Amino acid sequence: MGKRGGNPPQSRYRIVGKPPYVDPELGVFYFLLGIQGGFFMTKKAKIYLLAAAVFILVFNILFGLFLMQRQQGRVVEKKPSVIVINNYFSYKGEEGKDALTILKEKTKIEQSSSGLVVSISKRKADDSKHEFWGFYVNGKMAEVGPADYQTKKGDQIEWRIQKY
């Protein structure tokens, strides 16, 4: 049978000098900084090392706070409220607002002098190709213009490039 108890294992390192020294296996930071005895680093080197450590700590704290603030400012939606594809633009209706007002809130548009929507999100309907922006409500072409259509919550408003 093996013998229980006995002396604790000895450190692999033996430091000569005035006691008390910190065992380097147990207090690596104290040993590296030379806190006990001061033979390992000069006082100037200790100050630079301490300043660098403080700088890194402060930088990490400030950067972490910046990232947290940035994340808190975002609104995360499971479904996008606006879908933009080159020839297609879509959004949900809002109670009490007309479709044209919502469109202007969602993206940049251009209108002709007659009020016809000719450009949505920098995609201009090309007259030479006989294109126009068609206005659809819940999958059907609207019977009135977007300024006259009062949307309801749940309406699916779509704009599609069409040809005439």
C-alpha positions as semicolon CSV with decimal commas, in nm:
position;residue;x (nm);y (nm);z (nm)
1;M;0,000;0,000;0,000
2;G;0,116;0,353;-0,069
3;K;0,213;0,591;0,207
4;R;-0,032;0,877;0,273
5;G;0,065;1,221;0,394
6;G;0,426;1,328;0,395
7;N;0,590;1,650;0,287
8;P;0,428;1,873;0,023
9;P;0,600;1,876;-0,317
10;Q;0,891;2,115;-0,347
11;S;0,892;2,401;-0,595
12;R;1,108;2,355;-0,904
13;Y;1,244;2,706;-0,855
14;R;1,481;2,815;-0,590
15;I;1,517;3,187;-0,536
16;V;1,817;3,311;-0,348
17;G;1,801;3,638;-0,162
18;K;1,622;3,806;0,120
19;P;1,300;3,632;0,219
20;P;1,005;3,646;0,184
21;Y;0,984;3,563;-0,190
22;V;0,664;3,454;-0,360
23;D;0,676;3,108;-0,512
24;P;0,667;3,171;-0,891
25;E;0,423;2,882;-0,945
26;L;0,173;3,046;-0,712
27;G;0,232;3,416;-0,777
28;V;0,350;3,458;-1,134
29;F;0,242;3,822;-1,155
30;Y;0,424;3,914;-0,834
31;F;0,733;3,732;-0,955
32;L;0,728;3,897;-1,302
33;L;0,671;4,241;-1,160
34;G;0,949;4,184;-0,911
35;I;0,735;4,302;-0,622
36;Q;0,933;4,088;-0,378
37;G;1,297;4,187;-0,388
38;G;1,282;4,410;-0,697
39;F;1,569;4,236;-0,878
40;F;1,372;4,129;-1,187
41;M;1,257;4,466;-1,327
42;T;1,368;4,823;-1,284
43;K;1,134;5,073;-1,125
44;K;1,091;5,256;-1,457
45;A;1,001;4,930;-1,636
46;K;0,745;4,851;-1,364
47;I;0,582;5,193;-1,413
48;Y;0,562;5,144;-1,790
49;L;0,420;4,795;-1,750
50;L;0,162;4,914;-1,498
51;A;0,065;5,208;-1,725
52;A;0,026;4,972;-2,022
53;A;-0,190;4,735;-1,816
54;V;-0,411;5,023;-1,697
55;F;-0,442;5,154;-2,054
56;I;-0,545;4,812;-2,186
57;L;-0,798;4,769;-1,906
58;V;-0,955;5,114;-1,961
59;F;-0,959;5,063;-2,340
60;N;-1,137;4,727;-2,306
61;I;-1,395;4,871;-2,067
62;L;-1,468;5,170;-2,292
63;F;-1,482;4,956;-2,606
64;G;-1,719;4,713;-2,433
65;L;-1,945;5,001;-2,328
66;F;-1,940;5,136;-2,683
67;L;-2,044;4,799;-2,825
68;M;-2,321;4,760;-2,565
69;Q;-2,458;5,108;-2,645
70;R;-2,446;5,037;-3,014
71;Q;-2,632;4,709;-2,969
72;Q;-2,898;4,869;-2,747
73;G;-2,968;5,133;-3,010
74;R;-3,067;4,874;-3,268
75;V;-3,419;4,752;-3,318
76;V;-3,414;4,390;-3,416
77;E;-3,712;4,267;-3,616
78;K;-3,775;3,907;-3,706
79;K;-3,944;4,008;-4,032
80;P;-3,832;4,306;-4,235
81;S;-4,093;4,581;-4,265
82;V;-3,956;4,689;-4,603
83;I;-3,840;4,468;-4,887
84;V;-3,635;4,630;-5,161
85;I;-3,542;4,447;-5,478
86;N;-3,434;4,619;-5,797
87;N;-3,781;4,606;-5,959
88;Y;-3,991;4,562;-5,644
89;F;-4,058;4,754;-5,321
90;S;-4,286;4,634;-5,042
91;Y;-4,401;4,747;-4,697
92;K;-4,685;4,703;-4,448
93;G;-4,975;4,945;-4,425
94;E;-5,028;5,165;-4,118
95;E;-5,365;5,268;-3,981
96;G;-5,462;5,624;-4,081
97;K;-5,182;5,690;-4,333
98;D;-5,200;5,693;-4,710
99;A;-4,971;5,466;-4,913
100;L;-4,773;5,753;-5,068
101;T;-4,690;5,910;-4,729
102;I;-4,563;5,577;-4,597
103;L;-4,361;5,523;-4,915
104;K;-4,194;5,863;-4,868
105;E;-4,116;5,775;-4,505
106;K;-3,957;5,442;-4,606
107;T;-3,738;5,549;-4,898
108;K;-3,643;5,826;-5,140
109;I;-3,880;5,867;-5,432
110;E;-3,924;6,092;-5,735
111;Q;-4,256;6,196;-5,882
112;S;-4,346;6,343;-6,218
113;S;-4,525;6,680;-6,241
114;S;-4,855;6,489;-6,262
115;G;-4,778;6,308;-5,932
116;L;-4,691;5,970;-6,085
117;V;-4,417;5,785;-5,894
118;V;-4,127;5,748;-6,139
119;S;-3,838;5,646;-5,910
120;I;-3,817;5,439;-5,588
121;S;-3,487;5,386;-5,404
122;K;-3,293;5,528;-5,701
123;R;-3,457;5,278;-5,940
124;K;-3,615;5,488;-6,210
125;A;-3,883;5,353;-6,441
126;D;-3,738;5,374;-6,793
127;D;-3,976;5,541;-7,041
128;S;-3,773;5,413;-7,338
129;K;-3,847;5,058;-7,218
130;H;-4,213;5,151;-7,149
131;E;-4,176;5,095;-6,774
132;F;-4,379;5,236;-6,485
133;W;-4,410;5,171;-6,111
134;G;-4,733;4,974;-6,053
135;F;-4,909;5,020;-5,717
136;Y;-5,054;4,703;-5,555
137;V;-5,251;4,645;-5,236
138;N;-5,270;4,292;-5,095
139;G;-5,155;4,143;-5,427
140;K;-5,405;4,331;-5,650
141;M;-5,343;4,641;-5,858
142;A;-5,497;4,935;-5,673
143;E;-5,801;5,109;-5,820
144;V;-5,700;5,446;-5,673
145;G;-5,370;5,633;-5,651
146;P;-5,133;5,590;-5,355
147;A;-5,214;5,937;-5,214
148;D;-5,586;5,845;-5,205
149;Y;-5,551;5,497;-5,058
150;Q;-5,576;5,499;-4,676
151;T;-5,387;5,192;-4,560
152;K;-5,501;4,962;-4,285
153;K;-5,289;4,765;-4,042
154;G;-5,202;4,438;-4,213
155;D;-5,222;4,573;-4,571
156;Q;-4,935;4,458;-4,789
157;I;-4,834;4,747;-5,013
158;E;-4,620;4,665;-5,317
159;W;-4,464;4,864;-5,595
160;R;-4,354;4,672;-5,904
161;I;-4,190;4,776;-6,229
162;Q;-4,448;4,705;-6,500
163;K;-4,445;4,745;-6,878
164;Y;-4,711;4,915;-7,089
